[in-house]
Amino acid sequence: MEFLSDPNTWIAFFMLAALEIVLGIDNIIFLSILVGRLPSQQLDLARRLGLLFAMASRIALLFSLAWVMTLTAPLFTLIGNEISGRDLILLGGGIFLLYKASHEIFLEVEAQPSPEDKAGVAAVKSGGAMFWRTIVQIGIVDIVFSLDSVITAVGMVDQISIMVAAVVMSAGVMMLAAKAIGDFVDRHPSIKVLALSFLTMVGTLLVAEAFDVHVPKAYVYVAMLFSLAVESLNIRARSKRAAIKQQA
């Protein structure tokens, strides 16, 4: 336990926890959008289960570091690129994210519910099938996002106990923030479409990453922040116009 008295240990812990929170933002957004289609009485439970699954998958991967690091070894070559197990997971996750985000955008802009939505509502009424389908989808994305998060953690910290503590702390922060983010997204449909657009960008980056095309995530986060800032101004302008109409 002597490493606890080392200032570098605490610096690494807080840096890793902060990084885990940042890397988990897109996860929270996706989770909020997925659970948004569930009945109100299931929302909080779905959020908690989704974030608990995210934390559990990260911790499980941390305790199987030897296996995780073998995922970076090339399995075969495709179009001149060496493909590893990690690349296959990123490719599958990116394609899934692109499909799901595009489908959700379609549902948002389409006036009539799709047959799949009607079937989903019927499934909820008949026993909660849509609830567990949503949890499974959250779990798939959690594993994809966890993989990059764990590999990043391995590069930053040597002590597995510090990694686990940082993951638990970041999960606690995300649990506190998930409801507020979800409620905000539900109140503002334009934010929801914007968030889904971000997820298509994340999915594209995952696919690109699978083929060794590295795009700094800082670019993505700057674009997200700028877009959110512009949309927040639009929301404020709409609120002011609505208030003026009510007074008139």
Secondary structure as a PSIPRED ss2 file (coil, helix, strand):
# PSIPRED VFORMAT (PSIPRED V4.0)

   1 M C   1.000  0.000  0.000
   2 E H   0.000  1.000  0.000
   3 F H   0.000  1.000  0.000
   4 L H   0.000  1.000  0.000
   5 S H   0.000  1.000  0.000
   6 D C   1.000  0.000  0.000
   7 P H   0.000  1.000  0.000
   8 N H   0.000  1.000  0.000
   9 T H   0.000  1.000  0.000
  10 W H   0.000  1.000  0.000
  11 I H   0.000  1.000  0.000
  12 A H   0.000  1.000  0.000
  13 F H   0.000  1.000  0.000
  14 F H   0.000  1.000  0.000
  15 M H   0.000  1.000  0.000
  16 L H   0.000  1.000  0.000
  17 A H   0.000  1.000  0.000
  18 A H   0.000  1.000  0.000
  19 L H   0.000  1.000  0.000
  20 E H   0.000  1.000  0.000
  21 I H   0.000  1.000  0.000
  22 V H   0.000  1.000  0.000
  23 L H   0.000  1.000  0.000
  24 G C   1.000  0.000  0.000
  25 I H   0.000  1.000  0.000
  26 D H   0.000  1.000  0.000
  27 N H   0.000  1.000  0.000
  28 I H   0.000  1.000  0.000
  29 I H   0.000  1.000  0.000
  30 F H   0.000  1.000  0.000
  31 L H   0.000  1.000  0.000
  32 S H   0.000  1.000  0.000
  33 I H   0.000  1.000  0.000
  34 L H   0.000  1.000  0.000
  35 V H   0.000  1.000  0.000
  36 G C   1.000  0.000  0.000
  37 R C   1.000  0.000  0.000
  38 L C   1.000  0.000  0.000
  39 P C   1.000  0.000  0.000
  40 S H   0.000  1.000  0.000
  41 Q H   0.000  1.000  0.000
  42 Q H   0.000  1.000  0.000
  43 L H   0.000  1.000  0.000
  44 D H   0.000  1.000  0.000
  45 L H   0.000  1.000  0.000
  46 A H   0.000  1.000  0.000
  47 R H   0.000  1.000  0.000
  48 R H   0.000  1.000  0.000
  49 L H   0.000  1.000  0.000
  50 G H   0.000  1.000  0.000
  51 L H   0.000  1.000  0.000
  52 L H   0.000  1.000  0.000
  53 F H   0.000  1.000  0.000
  54 A H   0.000  1.000  0.000
  55 M H   0.000  1.000  0.000
  56 A H   0.000  1.000  0.000
  57 S H   0.000  1.000  0.000
  58 R H   0.000  1.000  0.000
  59 I H   0.000  1.000  0.000
  60 A H   0.000  1.000  0.000
  61 L H   0.000  1.000  0.000
  62 L H   0.000  1.000  0.000
  63 F C   1.000  0.000  0.000
  64 S C   1.000  0.000  0.000
  65 L H   0.000  1.000  0.000
  66 A H   0.000  1.000  0.000
  67 W H   0.000  1.000  0.000
  68 V H   0.000  1.000  0.000
  69 M H   0.000  1.000  0.000
  70 T H   0.000  1.000  0.000
  71 L C   1.000  0.000  0.000
  72 T C   1.000  0.000  0.000
  73 A C   1.000  0.000  0.000
  74 P E   0.000  0.000  1.000
  75 L E   0.000  0.000  1.000
  76 F E   0.000  0.000  1.000
  77 T E   0.000  0.000  1.000
  78 L E   0.000  0.000  1.000
  79 I C   1.000  0.000  0.000
  80 G C   1.000  0.000  0.000
  81 N E   0.000  0.000  1.000
  82 E E   0.000  0.000  1.000
  83 I E   0.000  0.000  1.000
  84 S E   0.000  0.000  1.000
  85 G H   0.000  1.000  0.000
  86 R H   0.000  1.000  0.000
  87 D H   0.000  1.000  0.000
  88 L H   0.000  1.000  0.000
  89 I H   0.000  1.000  0.000
  90 L H   0.000  1.000  0.000
  91 L H   0.000  1.000  0.000
  92 G H   0.000  1.000  0.000
  93 G H   0.000  1.000  0.000
  94 G H   0.000  1.000  0.000
  95 I H   0.000  1.000  0.000
  96 F H   0.000  1.000  0.000
  97 L H   0.000  1.000  0.000
  98 L H   0.000  1.000  0.000
  99 Y H   0.000  1.000  0.000
 100 K H   0.000  1.000  0.000
 101 A H   0.000  1.000  0.000
 102 S H   0.000  1.000  0.000
 103 H H   0.000  1.000  0.000
 104 E H   0.000  1.000  0.000
 105 I H   0.000  1.000  0.000
 106 F H   0.000  1.000  0.000
 107 L H   0.000  1.000  0.000
 108 E H   0.000  1.000  0.000
 109 V H   0.000  1.000  0.000
 110 E C   1.000  0.000  0.000
 111 A C   1.000  0.000  0.000
 112 Q C   1.000  0.000  0.000
 113 P C   1.000  0.000  0.000
 114 S C   1.000  0.000  0.000
 115 P H   0.000  1.000  0.000
 116 E H   0.000  1.000  0.000
 117 D H   0.000  1.000  0.000
 118 K H   0.000  1.000  0.000
 119 A H   0.000  1.000  0.000
 120 G H   0.000  1.000  0.000
 121 V H   0.000  1.000  0.000
 122 A H   0.000  1.000  0.000
 123 A H   0.000  1.000  0.000
 124 V H   0.000  1.000  0.000
 125 K H   0.000  1.000  0.000
 126 S C   1.000  0.000  0.000
 127 G C   1.000  0.000  0.000
 128 G C   1.000  0.000  0.000
 129 A H   0.000  1.000  0.000
 130 M H   0.000  1.000  0.000
 131 F H   0.000  1.000  0.000
 132 W H   0.000  1.000  0.000
 133 R H   0.000  1.000  0.000
 134 T H   0.000  1.000  0.000
 135 I H   0.000  1.000  0.000
 136 V H   0.000  1.000  0.000
 137 Q H   0.000  1.000  0.000
 138 I H   0.000  1.000  0.000
 139 G H   0.000  1.000  0.000
 140 I H   0.000  1.000  0.000
 141 V H   0.000  1.000  0.000
 142 D H   0.000  1.000  0.000
 143 I H   0.000  1.000  0.000
 144 V H   0.000  1.000  0.000
 145 F H   0.000  1.000  0.000
 146 S H   0.000  1.000  0.000
 147 L H   0.000  1.000  0.000
 148 D H   0.000  1.000  0.000
 149 S H   0.000  1.000  0.000
 150 V H   0.000  1.000  0.000
 151 I H   0.000  1.000  0.000
 152 T H   0.000  1.000  0.000
 153 A H   0.000  1.000  0.000
 154 V H   0.000  1.000  0.000
 155 G H   0.000  1.000  0.000
 156 M H   0.000  1.000  0.000
 157 V C   1.000  0.000  0.000
 158 D C   1.000  0.000  0.000
 159 Q C   1.000  0.000  0.000
 160 I H   0.000  1.000  0.000
 161 S H   0.000  1.000  0.000
 162 I H   0.000  1.000  0.000
 163 M H   0.000  1.000  0.000
 164 V H   0.000  1.000  0.000
 165 A H   0.000  1.000  0.000
 166 A H   0.000  1.000  0.000
 167 V H   0.000  1.000  0.000
 168 V H   0.000  1.000  0.000
 169 M H   0.000  1.000  0.000
 170 S H   0.000  1.000  0.000
 171 A H   0.000  1.000  0.000
 172 G H   0.000  1.000  0.000
 173 V H   0.000  1.000  0.000
 174 M H   0.000  1.000  0.000
 175 M H   0.000  1.000  0.000
 176 L H   0.000  1.000  0.000
 177 A H   0.000  1.000  0.000
 178 A H   0.000  1.000  0.000
 179 K H   0.000  1.000  0.000
 180 A H   0.000  1.000  0.000
 181 I H   0.000  1.000  0.000
 182 G H   0.000  1.000  0.000
 183 D H   0.000  1.000  0.000
 184 F H   0.000  1.000  0.000
 185 V H   0.000  1.000  0.000
 186 D H   0.000  1.000  0.000
 187 R H   0.000  1.000  0.000
 188 H C   1.000  0.000  0.000
 189 P H   0.000  1.000  0.000
 190 S H   0.000  1.000  0.000
 191 I H   0.000  1.000  0.000
 192 K H   0.000  1.000  0.000
 193 V H   0.000  1.000  0.000
 194 L H   0.000  1.000  0.000
 195 A H   0.000  1.000  0.000
 196 L H   0.000  1.000  0.000
 197 S H   0.000  1.000  0.000
 198 F H   0.000  1.000  0.000
 199 L H   0.000  1.000  0.000
 200 T H   0.000  1.000  0.000
 201 M H   0.000  1.000  0.000
 202 V H   0.000  1.000  0.000
 203 G H   0.000  1.000  0.000
 204 T H   0.000  1.000  0.000
 205 L H   0.000  1.000  0.000
 206 L H   0.000  1.000  0.000
 207 V H   0.000  1.000  0.000
 208 A H   0.000  1.000  0.000
 209 E H   0.000  1.000  0.000
 210 A H   0.000  1.000  0.000
 211 F C   1.000  0.000  0.000
 212 D C   1.000  0.000  0.000
 213 V C   1.000  0.000  0.000
 214 H C   1.000  0.000  0.000
 215 V C   1.000  0.000  0.000
 216 P C   1.000  0.000  0.000
 217 K H   0.000  1.000  0.000
 218 A H   0.000  1.000  0.000
 219 Y H   0.000  1.000  0.000
 220 V H   0.000  1.000  0.000
 221 Y H   0.000  1.000  0.000
 222 V H   0.000  1.000  0.000
 223 A H   0.000  1.000  0.000
 224 M H   0.000  1.000  0.000
 225 L H   0.000  1.000  0.000
 226 F H   0.000  1.000  0.000
 227 S H   0.000  1.000  0.000
 228 L H   0.000  1.000  0.000
 229 A H   0.000  1.000  0.000
 230 V H   0.000  1.000  0.000
 231 E H   0.000  1.000  0.000
 232 S H   0.000  1.000  0.000
 233 L H   0.000  1.000  0.000
 234 N H   0.000  1.000  0.000
 235 I H   0.000  1.000  0.000
 236 R H   0.000  1.000  0.000
 237 A H   0.000  1.000  0.000
 238 R H   0.000  1.000  0.000
 239 S H   0.000  1.000  0.000
 240 K H   0.000  1.000  0.000
 241 R H   0.000  1.000  0.000
 242 A H   0.000  1.000  0.000
 243 A H   0.000  1.000  0.000
 244 I H   0.000  1.000  0.000
 245 K H   0.000  1.000  0.000
 246 Q H   0.000  1.000  0.000
 247 Q H   0.000  1.000  0.000
 248 A C   1.000  0.000  0.000
